[in-house]
Every structure is written in C-alpha cells, then in structure tokens.
Amino acid sequence: MNNCIIKMKGIKKYFYGVKALDGVDFKVRTGEVQALIGENGAGKSTLVKILTGVYQPTAGSIILNDKPVQFPSPQVSQKAGISAIHQEATMFPDLSVMENIFMGHHIRNKSNGLLSWKEMKNKTQILLDKLELDIHPDTKVKNLSIAQRHMVEIAKALSLDAKVVIMDEPTSALTLKEVEYLYKIIRKLKSEGKAIIFISHKFEEVFEIADYFTVLRDGKYIGEGKIADITVDKIVQMVIGRSLEQMYPKLEAEQGDIILKVENFTKIGVFKNISFDLHKGEILGFFGLVGAGRSEVMQTIFVWLGTVGRKPLRR
Amino acid sequence: MKDLFRKREFNLFIFILFIIFGVSWRTPSFLYINNFVDILNDTAILSMVAIGQLMIIVTGGIDLSVGSSLALSGMSAALLNQYHPGIPIFMIILISIAIGLLLGSVNGLLVSQAKIPPIITTLGTMSIYRGLVFVLCGGTWVSAHEMTEVFRMFPRKSFLGISSLVYVSILIVILFLIFLNLTRTGREIYGVGGNKVASQYVGINLKKIQYIVFTLCGGITGLAGFLWVARYAAAQSETAIGFELQTIAACVIGGVSITGGSGTIIGVVLGAFFMGIVYNALTMINVSPFWQMAIQGFIIIFAIIINTVMDKRNQQLMLRKRSFNE
C-alpha cells in the first residue's frame, strides 16, 4: 500500500559553478515519514527547494506517480500536492491566522467572485480543531508562539490538500512538549496516507518518528534504508564520513575565580530568574531552543535595559 | 469590545473627538453643521489620494509623485476644457483618469520591471511630471472665466446638502474597501507588504502587485486632479505642490505601517479627516497663519506618538499574558 509517490533521480544543482547537489536520488512513499539527514550545507534545503519549485535543477528528473514532471514555480508544485513548512519564516505577521492559511488561494463566492470570509473562517476552524489547536482564526500571527506558528503552517499545508508535506527542521524552535505534540500530528497525517519528508540533523528525532532515511553529505547522495535496520553509530558515520571519537577530542581546562555573577535576572515577558556564575578561563555554554531567551539574556546584560531584579556583581 | 479599544483606528477616533470638544469649547461655531460640511469638502480629495498612497505604502513602497501627477492631469483637464469647451464633462473626467493611470503605470513599470526603488523612481517622476505641467501651460494659468460653467460647478453640485465632491470620495472609499478586503488581488497587496519571500512561496506575483498599486494610485490621482482644478476653479503650475506629503501624513496618522504590511482604509480616511479638523480648528481659534503650519506638524507627531505608545502597550500586554500562561 505504501506506493512511491515521488522519485527524484540524479538531481544536480549548480550555483554559478558551485555544486550544491551532485547526483542525488530521493524517494518518498505515501503513509511514511521519510527522513532527510545531513549536516548543515549538505544540500537538504536545496533539494527541498527543487521539490517545491523554488529552484530549478541543473540536471536530473522528478517523477510524480510514475509520470515525469517539472515544477517551474511554487504554485505548480503546490497544485501537484506538495506543501512545505519552511525553515525560514514564511508567514505574514500582521495578518490573521485565517488569512495566513488562505493567502494565495483565498476562497471566493461562486455567485459574485468576491472573497467569502465566512467560509474561510469555517474552514480555518475545522483545520484548527483537527490539529486540536486552541487559537482563534482572527488572531494575528505576530501574537502567536513559534510552536503555534508551526502548527498554523501545517494547517495551511492541509488546507491545500497536500499529499506530500515537507517539514524543514520543524523542531528546532519547539519545547519538548511541543515536539511531542508535533509527533502526534505527524503520526495522524501518516495514518491518513500522507507522505512526510522530515528534515533534521537530530538523530533522536529521526529514530523516534521516521520510517525511512536518506543521507546527504556535501551535496552527494550517501545512502538510504529503513530506520529499523540501522544503528545510530552507522548513520552518524554516514553523515559525517568518519567515526564520532575523532570529532570532539577532550581537553582539560582550569577553572579560575568568578568574574561575573548573575542572580535572578528577569525581563518581564522575555526571561525570568536567570542565575549563573562565570569563571575565569572557562567556556560557559548556554543551551536552549530558538526563542528560549539565550540571546536576550546576553543582550540585556550588555545593555541593562528595563530589567527588574538584582544587579550583577562585577569584580 | 476589548478588541475595539486595541484598534489604532479607535484611538484616533477618540483623539478626533477630543479635539472637536476642545475646540468647540472655545469656539462654539466650530460645531455648526456647515463647518463640518466644509471640513468634509476640504478632506475629500486628500482621503481619495491617501487611499492610493495607502496601497503603495502597504506593499512597502511610497509615491512622492502624486502631487505632480495630480497637477498634470488637472492641468490637462483644464486646458482641454478651455480650448474645446464642447467636450462633455464625463469625457474630460475619463481623460483625466486615463492620464493619471498612465502616469501611475510609468511609476509602476519603473518599480516592478526596472527594479528602481519606489522612493527614487517617484522622486524622479515627481520632477518630470511637474516639469511637464510647466511645458503644457507655458507657465500661465487657466482661471475661472476660461472654464465652462459645467466644469467649474461639477464638484459643487449638491444633493441633500452634500456636494458631489464628497459623494465621489465616498464612492472611491467604498470601491477600494471592496477591492482591498474582498478580492484576492487586494489581499495579495497585504501579503506582499507583510513578507515578500512568503508571498512568493504562495505564488503571488510581486511585479504584478507593484504595477497594480502604482497604476491604481495614479488613476485615483487623475480623478482627483480634475476635481481639484474644478473645485478651486484654477489650474496653475504650482497646483498641489507638497500634496504628496499630506497624503503620506494621512496614512501615517491613520496607523499605516511605513514599512508595509498593515494599514486600513478606515484609518486613512480618519487620518485625512483628522488633518482637516486640525487645519480648520486652528483657523477657527484664530491661530496666526505663521504658526499654523508648525502647530499642525506638532499635532501630527503627537498623534503618531500616542498611536505607537498604545501599540507598544498592547504588544507588552500580549507578551505579559503569554508569559503568565506558561
């Protein structure tokens, strides 16, 4: 039942003589999550942009349902049932959720050709309910959290009746709870027979959600297979081209005195109760998702604007 | 109801009421119906052209040439009337609109096809169109007695105490309310201004939209050109100098984002009305004409500050609400 909906063969893409993709093969099957894996710059996004009609391949062919096709523009690709949730922001912040979903294919009254906001609102509500989202269709997108924006993008893909949904690093800005929720949605889409292309460089995610994988490295096709038949180490080796031990040689560092102490650092609505010590001679890492507030903490420490809480001690 | 208070248009409306009460307290005659009819007449043309400007600003552009296009189409209409008095008035109106459309489409082509930034394009055409007015009239006037009666009286004809000038502007407001809110192209104007990359992904033709907004703005300006010279019963080479800045001010006061993506017709019409009221009020309370311009400027900036402060406060409220929910 899982038939091959898209086959990409020998895809090449040169940008002014620079090879971004060099003979990549890629297959997508219905009712399956296909992971596209590779480091930054491996060519994942380029491949997706070819599939969505944003870029034209220099060479190679795309076969959709056993018929060779060309996607000269994003609309053609969309009409063929391919929808992408892009890595970069592709929303209209000043417009409503409803309008973000229907931009480019607003619903019109059959009688007078004018837009039917009522019908669009109903359809938006149905889509949001399907995704179990508690958002009002009239909410402006700029007032949504990043996770909610992702969900609206998925709702948009569904509104286009997409058969293939491409998710380009969908989890990079989500909290763990939100990622769980996203998985739930993905499984639901899968059970409805949609094909999902899941792009990530986080292996846990791939093993959690994907059924099949394809690895790219430096624009080249490295290999593919079933997730069930492979180990993490093997995939890592395919992705980076060598074993992991060579990547991070351990170095000893000496920790000195505290030179910066931050306590209960808060900026309302942005971050709260941040405390840390910075020692001489150490590299202090800050982890978190996009939007977690890492950059904001640093910027605020530098600028010291509009914060409440105790001042940092300097020595 | 809560949403109503968050709207910038509503803030502006309150501000307008505030001014009306303030002024009428000092000068009761400000509240006379006749005075409001005057203000409506004075702001009719500004509202129309500001709607054209609105569409361009929403796409992220700006049109500095509206004053010159208005003068050029108005002068053409006046000269046509002077030398061929037999031409029926509706033909003159159509020709005036056609000239405006042509001038606007030149801007549109330069912006969309030659990819010259709108501010540069229209800075250039502002001088070109103004120069053409001089060439056309040779530096002379077309004054009232050289125009036909029908031509001069067109904007003044009134029905139920309201002039046809105001009716025409109401018609334009309704037409563009429909265009911007109930057609795909209208919504795509907001899409382009909100996020150019995203609008390409959903298949909006950026060049087409840019061309359309400049051309439509030109068309409105052409119509306004005829109304202007007919209303003031004079066409001269200095007609509507600096008018482009008034249309931009009306937009900004009306809450149109100068970086594109948002702005409503109701806001712009209120913005134009606000400017009309301020101008009228300053005259009514006998502020010296030397001071009027400066005070107008202050009030415009004050209105915008109030607008942005309210906006920022709402944004903060949203953030706070979200951080407490988490």
HADDOCK unambig.tbl for C-alpha pairs under 7 A between the chains (distance, minus, plus):
assign (segid A and resid 74 and name CA) (segid B and resid 201 and name CA) 5.84 0.50 0.50
assign (segid A and resid 74 and name CA) (segid B and resid 202 and name CA) 6.90 0.50 0.50
assign (segid A and resid 74 and name CA) (segid B and resid 203 and name CA) 6.24 0.50 0.50
assign (segid A and resid 75 and name CA) (segid B and resid 202 and name CA) 6.65 0.50 0.50
assign (segid A and resid 75 and name CA) (segid B and resid 203 and name CA) 5.37 0.50 0.50
assign (segid A and resid 90 and name CA) (segid B and resid 197 and name CA) 6.65 0.50 0.50
assign (segid A and resid 90 and name CA) (segid B and resid 198 and name CA) 4.27 0.50 0.50
assign (segid A and resid 91 and name CA) (segid B and resid 195 and name CA) 6.86 0.50 0.50
assign (segid A and resid 91 and name CA) (segid B and resid 198 and name CA) 5.97 0.50 0.50
assign (segid A and resid 92 and name CA) (segid B and resid 191 and name CA) 6.60 0.50 0.50
assign (segid A and resid 92 and name CA) (segid B and resid 194 and name CA) 5.17 0.50 0.50
assign (segid A and resid 92 and name CA) (segid B and resid 195 and name CA) 5.70 0.50 0.50
assign (segid A and resid 93 and name CA) (segid B and resid 194 and name CA) 6.68 0.50 0.50
assign (segid A and resid 94 and name CA) (segid B and resid 194 and name CA) 6.52 0.50 0.50
assign (segid A and resid 94 and name CA) (segid B and resid 261 and name CA) 6.44 0.50 0.50
assign (segid A and resid 94 and name CA) (segid B and resid 262 and name CA) 6.31 0.50 0.50
assign (segid A and resid 103 and name CA) (segid B and resid 202 and name CA) 6.88 0.50 0.50
assign (segid A and resid 104 and name CA) (segid B and resid 202 and name CA) 5.20 0.50 0.50
assign (segid A and resid 104 and name CA) (segid B and resid 203 and name CA) 6.17 0.50 0.50
assign (segid A and resid 104 and name CA) (segid B and resid 204 and name CA) 6.34 0.50 0.50
assign (segid A and resid 106 and name CA) (segid B and resid 184 and name CA) 6.36 0.50 0.50
assign (segid A and resid 114 and name CA) (segid B and resid 182 and name CA) 5.22 0.50 0.50
assign (segid A and resid 114 and name CA) (segid B and resid 183 and name CA) 5.51 0.50 0.50
assign (segid A and resid 115 and name CA) (segid B and resid 182 and name CA) 4.71 0.50 0.50
assign (segid A and resid 115 and name CA) (segid B and resid 183 and name CA) 5.65 0.50 0.50
assign (segid A and resid 268 and name CA) (segid B and resid 320 and name CA) 6.88 0.50 0.50
assign (segid A and resid 269 and name CA) (segid B and resid 319 and name CA) 5.20 0.50 0.50
assign (segid A and resid 269 and name CA) (segid B and resid 320 and name CA) 5.00 0.50 0.50
assign (segid A and resid 269 and name CA) (segid B and resid 323 and name CA) 5.19 0.50 0.50
